[in-house]
């Protein structure tokens, strides 16, 4: 079997990838949640199996399972307590993962960045917010934190 990156390696790589892009953004507090992108169907299976050894499933969706870590994973942007192992999607291969960030003031963040060309306003059935996308980063700043949604 091919050697794939582990959950911890993916989270570490994601933090390195986004560091430069977000260093000058205002109102950033910490990572709230991270969406992990497998590089193949086989990698998804490997990640789901690994996740079950270090976390508990709190939700199963068409996009993938949500896992709460038994021990949060420390990063320079705070503790990652919950992740989703996303279904394999070729359109996500540019990034290893996409974190959601908590802000110190969501309304001020939205006001400051909603017309910034680096951001795109998104609205889904259960949330709305800003998507920040570069060659290295895919980051979300949403009106409801995933940790709040799942009471973590």
Backbone as CSV, one residue per row, in Angstrom:
resi,resn,N_x,N_y,N_z,CA_x,CA_y,CA_z,C_x,C_y,C_z
1,UNK,0.842,-1.190,0.000,0.000,0.000,0.000,0.888,1.256,0.000
2,UNK,0.425,2.257,-0.710,1.139,3.526,-0.796,1.242,4.184,0.583
3,UNK,2.318,4.911,0.824,2.501,5.649,2.079,1.775,6.983,1.964
4,UNK,0.778,7.174,2.799,0.001,8.406,2.812,0.349,9.233,4.033
5,UNK,0.065,10.526,3.962,0.222,11.388,5.125,-0.840,11.031,6.164
6,UNK,-0.438,11.085,7.435,-1.358,10.826,8.528,-2.166,12.091,8.839
7,UNK,-3.150,11.948,9.697,-3.966,13.099,10.103,-3.087,14.186,10.712
8,UNK,-2.209,13.805,11.620,-1.325,14.784,12.267,-0.397,15.444,11.261
9,UNK,0.139,14.676,10.330,1.011,15.241,9.286,0.236,16.213,8.392
10,UNK,-0.998,15.880,8.064,-1.825,16.747,7.218,-2.126,18.058,7.944
11,UNK,-2.484,17.969,9.214,-2.774,19.184,9.986,-1.519,20.048,10.081
12,UNK,-0.373,19.439,10.347,0.896,20.193,10.408,1.199,20.862,9.082
13,UNK,1.027,20.146,7.973,1.282,20.703,6.645,0.326,21.857,6.351
14,UNK,-0.927,21.699,6.708,-1.919,22.748,6.486,-1.525,24.025,7.221
15,UNK,-1.097,23.893,8.472,-0.691,25.057,9.262,0.484,25.770,8.595
16,UNK,1.443,25.015,8.099,2.588,25.602,7.383,2.105,26.309,6.116
17,UNK,1.215,25.662,5.378,0.724,26.211,4.112,-0.022,27.536,4.293
18,UNK,-0.815,27.653,5.349,-1.662,28.845,5.516,-0.969,29.991,6.232
19,UNK,0.123,29.696,6.912,0.780,30.669,7.787,1.023,32.029,7.126
20,UNK,1.618,32.018,5.960,1.956,33.270,5.274,0.694,34.023,4.848
21,UNK,-0.301,33.289,4.365,-1.521,33.920,3.855,-2.344,34.620,4.932
22,UNK,-2.336,34.108,6.154,-3.221,34.705,7.158,-2.514,35.598,8.169
23,UNK,-1.194,35.715,8.065,-0.463,36.431,9.119,-0.887,37.890,9.278
24,UNK,-1.415,38.519,8.248,-1.807,39.923,8.357,-3.313,40.139,8.488
25,UNK,-4.075,39.035,8.580,-5.520,39.184,8.748,-5.834,39.600,10.185
26,UNK,-6.817,40.463,10.326,-7.225,40.938,11.647,-8.362,40.084,12.187
27,UNK,-8.521,40.108,13.490,-9.611,39.436,14.211,-9.518,37.909,14.190
28,UNK,-8.346,37.362,13.888,-8.160,35.912,13.894,-7.916,35.452,15.325
29,UNK,-8.664,34.440,15.763,-8.467,33.909,17.109,-7.740,32.564,17.086
30,UNK,-8.349,31.541,16.476,-7.748,30.201,16.479,-8.460,29.310,15.462
31,UNK,-7.828,28.182,15.179,-8.494,27.170,14.352,-9.653,26.609,15.154
32,UNK,-10.801,26.492,14.505,-11.966,25.902,15.164,-12.169,24.456,14.711
33,UNK,-11.876,24.187,13.453,-12.230,22.912,12.826,-11.339,22.747,11.604
34,UNK,-11.106,21.508,11.191,-10.325,21.305,9.967,-10.954,20.199,9.119
35,UNK,-11.099,20.497,7.845,-11.638,19.582,6.845,-10.423,18.971,6.135
36,UNK,-10.243,17.661,6.266,-9.064,16.983,5.710,-9.416,16.368,4.360
37,UNK,-8.540,16.617,3.367,-8.796,16.159,2.003,-7.902,14.968,1.640
38,UNK,-8.476,13.775,1.533,-7.678,12.634,1.077,-7.289,12.786,-0.393
39,UNK,-6.185,12.154,-0.766,-5.700,12.255,-2.145,-6.236,11.134,-3.041
40,UNK,-6.978,10.191,-2.454,-7.574,9.090,-3.218,-8.635,8.413,-2.340
41,UNK,-9.411,7.518,-2.944,-10.396,6.736,-2.172,-9.678,5.878,-1.133
42,UNK,-8.549,5.299,-1.528,-7.777,4.469,-0.595,-7.287,5.310,0.594
43,UNK,-6.800,6.514,0.312,-6.331,7.402,1.377,-7.473,7.740,2.332
44,UNK,-8.682,7.955,1.806,-9.835,8.229,2.673,-10.057,7.075,3.633
45,UNK,-10.004,5.862,3.140,-10.188,4.682,4.000,-9.126,4.614,5.086
46,UNK,-7.876,4.899,4.707,-6.766,4.891,5.660,-6.993,5.965,6.732
47,UNK,-7.394,7.160,6.311,-7.630,8.253,7.262,-8.810,7.960,8.188
48,UNK,-9.891,7.402,7.647,-11.042,7.059,8.491,-10.644,6.018,9.538
49,UNK,-9.860,5.042,9.133,-9.402,4.008,10.075,-8.509,4.639,11.153
50,UNK,-7.589,5.511,10.742,-6.717,6.202,11.692,-7.542,7.062,12.653
51,UNK,-8.528,7.777,12.116,-9.361,8.657,12.944,-10.074,7.876,14.036
52,UNK,-10.544,6.684,13.723,-11.247,5.871,14.716,-10.341,5.462,15.878
53,UNK,-9.029,5.469,15.658,-8.084,5.126,16.720,-7.793,6.312,17.638
54,UNK,-8.091,7.533,17.183,-7.746,8.723,17.962,-8.916,9.665,18.206
55,UNK,-10.108,9.244,17.778,-11.258,10.132,17.862,-12.560,9.334,17.855
56,UNK,-13.650,10.044,18.078,-14.985,9.455,18.072,-15.805,10.147,16.985
57,UNK,-16.568,9.367,16.234,-17.454,9.943,15.215,-18.614,10.648,15.917
58,UNK,-18.845,11.918,15.546,-19.987,12.658,16.097,-21.059,12.913,15.044
59,UNK,-20.706,12.705,13.767,-21.691,12.903,12.704,-21.193,12.211,11.441
60,UNK,-22.137,11.628,10.708,-21.835,11.033,9.407,-22.637,11.797,8.366
61,UNK,-21.927,12.340,7.357,-22.603,13.094,6.296,-22.167,12.554,4.941
62,UNK,-22.846,12.996,3.905,-22.458,12.599,2.546,-21.049,13.072,2.213
63,UNK,-20.642,14.208,2.789,-19.312,14.763,2.512,-18.208,14.068,3.300
64,UNK,-18.572,13.375,4.372,-17.583,12.678,5.187,-17.970,12.674,6.653
65,UNK,-17.198,11.931,7.446,-17.476,11.806,8.869,-16.774,12.894,9.671
66,UNK,-17.471,13.384,10.703,-16.899,14.338,11.652,-16.382,13.556,12.846
67,UNK,-15.147,13.848,13.240,-14.511,13.164,14.364,-14.084,14.174,15.418
68,UNK,-14.346,13.858,16.684,-13.824,14.646,17.804,-12.641,13.870,18.365
69,UNK,-11.485,14.535,18.415,-10.271,13.887,18.891,-10.348,13.605,20.390
70,UNK,-9.853,12.436,20.794,-9.763,12.101,22.208,-8.810,13.062,22.906
71,UNK,-7.725,13.398,22.239,-6.747,14.389,22.703,-6.609,15.417,21.586
72,UNK,-6.980,16.675,21.835,-6.853,17.689,20.781,-5.429,17.752,20.228
73,UNK,-5.315,18.131,18.964,-4.011,18.238,18.307,-3.575,19.704,18.378
74,UNK,-2.439,19.926,19.018,-1.927,21.285,19.208,-1.282,21.794,17.924
75,UNK,-1.578,23.056,17.596,-0.941,23.736,16.466,-0.579,25.143,16.924
76,UNK,0.165,25.851,16.131,0.502,27.235,16.496,-0.727,28.153,16.427
77,UNK,-1.821,27.663,15.842,-3.067,28.425,15.771,-4.121,27.890,16.743
78,UNK,-3.683,27.131,17.738,-4.607,26.606,18.741,-4.836,25.114,18.597
79,UNK,-5.691,24.606,19.451,-5.983,23.173,19.511,-7.054,22.786,18.490
80,UNK,-6.775,21.742,17.727,-7.780,21.199,16.812,-8.504,20.096,17.575
81,UNK,-9.807,20.304,17.800,-10.598,19.351,18.569,-11.476,18.477,17.689
82,UNK,-11.782,18.970,16.481,-12.705,18.253,15.595,-12.231,18.385,14.150
83,UNK,-12.425,17.293,13.405,-12.087,17.316,11.974,-13.136,16.524,11.215
84,UNK,-13.108,16.710,9.916,-13.915,15.872,9.020,-12.949,15.251,8.035
85,UNK,-13.069,13.951,7.836,-12.336,13.282,6.763,-13.285,13.323,5.573
86,UNK,-12.990,14.190,4.662,-13.879,14.468,3.541,-13.823,13.343,2.512
87,UNK,-14.914,13.188,1.785,-14.891,12.229,0.673,-13.842,12.697,-0.334
88,UNK,-13.271,11.765,-1.069,-12.265,12.117,-2.073,-12.905,13.008,-3.132
89,UNK,-12.213,14.107,-3.440,-12.712,15.093,-4.384,-11.510,15.687,-5.127
90,UNK,-11.408,15.395,-6.414,-10.261,15.862,-7.203,-10.121,17.379,-7.204
91,UNK,-11.222,18.119,-7.000,-11.139,19.584,-7.010,-10.437,20.124,-5.767
92,UNK,-10.179,19.275,-4.784,-9.527,19.698,-3.539,-8.052,19.296,-3.484
93,UNK,-7.512,18.763,-4.539,-6.139,18.250,-4.512,-5.075,19.334,-4.346
94,UNK,-5.415,20.604,-4.588,-4.445,21.692,-4.382,-4.087,21.873,-2.917
95,UNK,-5.000,21.454,-2.019,-4.818,21.689,-0.590,-4.877,20.370,0.165
96,UNK,-4.146,20.291,1.287,-4.198,19.078,2.117,-5.412,19.114,3.036
97,UNK,-5.843,20.332,3.376,-6.968,20.493,4.294,-7.465,21.935,4.227
98,UNK,-8.638,22.150,4.814,-9.209,23.502,4.891,-9.663,23.748,6.320
99,UNK,-8.975,24.638,7.020,-9.416,24.951,8.380,-10.500,26.016,8.398
100,UNK,-11.332,25.948,9.425,-12.239,27.042,9.765,-11.572,27.765,10.929
101,UNK,-11.613,29.076,10.909,-11.030,29.857,11.996,-12.113,30.572,12.787
102,UNK,-11.939,30.590,14.088,-12.753,31.435,14.956,-12.142,32.826,14.905
103,UNK,-12.991,33.828,15.021,-12.526,35.209,15.014,-12.821,35.841,16.371
104,UNK,-12.143,36.931,16.649,-12.414,37.636,17.901,-13.719,38.410,17.805
105,UNK,-14.124,38.764,16.573,-15.387,39.461,16.357,-15.828,39.180,14.922
106,UNK,-16.735,38.223,14.766,-17.146,37.798,13.432,-17.743,38.951,12.610
107,UNK,-18.590,39.767,13.233,-19.221,40.867,12.492,-18.193,41.870,11.970
108,UNK,-17.210,42.209,12.797,-16.159,43.133,12.354,-15.304,42.485,11.263
109,UNK,-15.017,41.190,11.414,-14.256,40.456,10.399,-14.993,40.501,9.065
110,UNK,-16.281,40.165,9.099,-17.106,40.160,7.888,-17.132,41.548,7.250
111,UNK,-17.343,42.560,8.048,-17.393,43.936,7.541,-16.076,44.331,6.876
112,UNK,-14.973,43.970,7.508,-13.651,44.338,7.002,-13.299,43.623,5.698
113,UNK,-13.680,42.340,5.580,-13.202,41.540,4.459,-14.254,41.161,3.408
114,UNK,-15.526,41.488,3.610,-16.546,41.012,2.660,-16.352,41.543,1.244
115,UNK,-15.709,42.703,1.098,-15.470,43.249,-0.243,-14.019,43.088,-0.702
116,UNK,-13.248,42.356,0.068,-11.845,42.083,-0.262,-11.809,41.010,-1.360
117,UNK,-11.046,41.239,-2.415,-11.014,40.308,-3.554,-10.481,38.924,-3.188
118,UNK,-9.763,38.820,-2.082,-9.236,37.512,-1.660,-10.316,36.634,-1.034
119,UNK,-11.455,37.223,-0.720,-12.534,36.514,-0.038,-13.751,36.381,-0.940
120,UNK,-14.502,35.306,-0.698,-15.755,35.082,-1.419,-16.826,34.801,-0.359
121,UNK,-17.949,35.510,-0.461,-19.054,35.266,0.464,-19.759,33.981,0.058
122,UNK,-20.016,33.105,1.028,-20.704,31.836,0.748,-21.903,31.711,1.679
123,UNK,-22.945,31.061,1.166,-24.123,30.790,1.978,-24.581,29.367,1.695
124,UNK,-24.632,28.572,2.758,-25.080,27.181,2.681,-26.318,27.041,3.564
125,UNK,-26.995,25.887,3.513,-28.210,25.738,4.338,-27.972,25.934,5.853
126,UNK,-26.810,25.545,6.351,-26.588,25.595,7.805,-25.611,26.677,8.259
127,UNK,-24.996,27.383,7.338,-24.044,28.436,7.721,-23.823,29.404,6.573
128,UNK,-23.174,30.517,6.912,-22.722,31.470,5.899,-21.417,32.058,6.401
129,UNK,-20.660,32.627,5.492,-19.394,33.211,5.894,-18.511,33.545,4.717
130,UNK,-17.227,33.640,4.999,-16.251,34.008,3.978,-15.290,32.863,3.706
131,UNK,-15.032,32.641,2.423,-14.036,31.672,1.977,-12.815,32.460,1.520
132,UNK,-11.662,32.049,1.990,-10.385,32.681,1.625,-9.594,31.623,0.871
133,UNK,-9.268,31.919,-0.405,-8.623,30.901,-1.237,-7.412,31.485,-1.940
134,UNK,-6.269,30.788,-1.792,-5.058,31.105,-2.544,-4.508,29.778,-3.059
135,UNK,-3.352,29.830,-3.714,-2.727,28.584,-4.180,-2.405,27.653,-3.021
136,UNK,-2.093,28.218,-1.853,-1.688,27.409,-0.698,-2.780,27.223,0.341
137,UNK,-3.761,28.133,0.364,-4.736,28.147,1.452,-6.173,28.047,0.965
138,UNK,-6.948,27.292,1.708,-8.394,27.282,1.579,-8.903,27.351,3.020
139,UNK,-9.408,28.525,3.416,-9.759,28.781,4.811,-11.168,29.362,4.866
140,UNK,-11.897,28.984,5.914,-13.261,29.477,6.089,-13.402,30.228,7.404
141,UNK,-14.211,31.279,7.349,-14.551,32.098,8.507,-16.077,32.158,8.509
142,UNK,-16.704,31.387,9.392,-18.157,31.182,9.327,-18.887,31.825,10.500
143,UNK,-20.184,32.036,10.294,-21.003,32.674,11.330,-21.287,31.746,12.505
144,UNK,-21.188,30.434,12.300,-21.347,29.489,13.398,-20.152,28.557,13.423
145,UNK,-19.518,28.464,14.577,-18.361,27.593,14.720,-18.802,26.134,14.780
146,UNK,-18.010,25.261,14.177,-18.308,23.834,14.202,-18.292,23.309,15.634
147,UNK,-17.356,23.805,16.450,-17.302,23.369,17.847,-18.575,23.764,18.594
148,UNK,-19.151,24.899,18.263,-20.416,25.297,18.886,-21.559,24.417,18.381
149,UNK,-21.574,24.168,17.085,-22.628,23.350,16.484,-22.690,21.969,17.140
150,UNK,-21.515,21.378,17.415,-21.441,20.048,18.019,-21.236,20.099,19.541
151,UNK,-21.342,21.272,20.138,-21.182,21.449,21.590,-19.898,20.840,22.123
152,UNK,-18.781,21.231,21.500,-17.473,20.694,21.897,-16.717,21.742,22.705
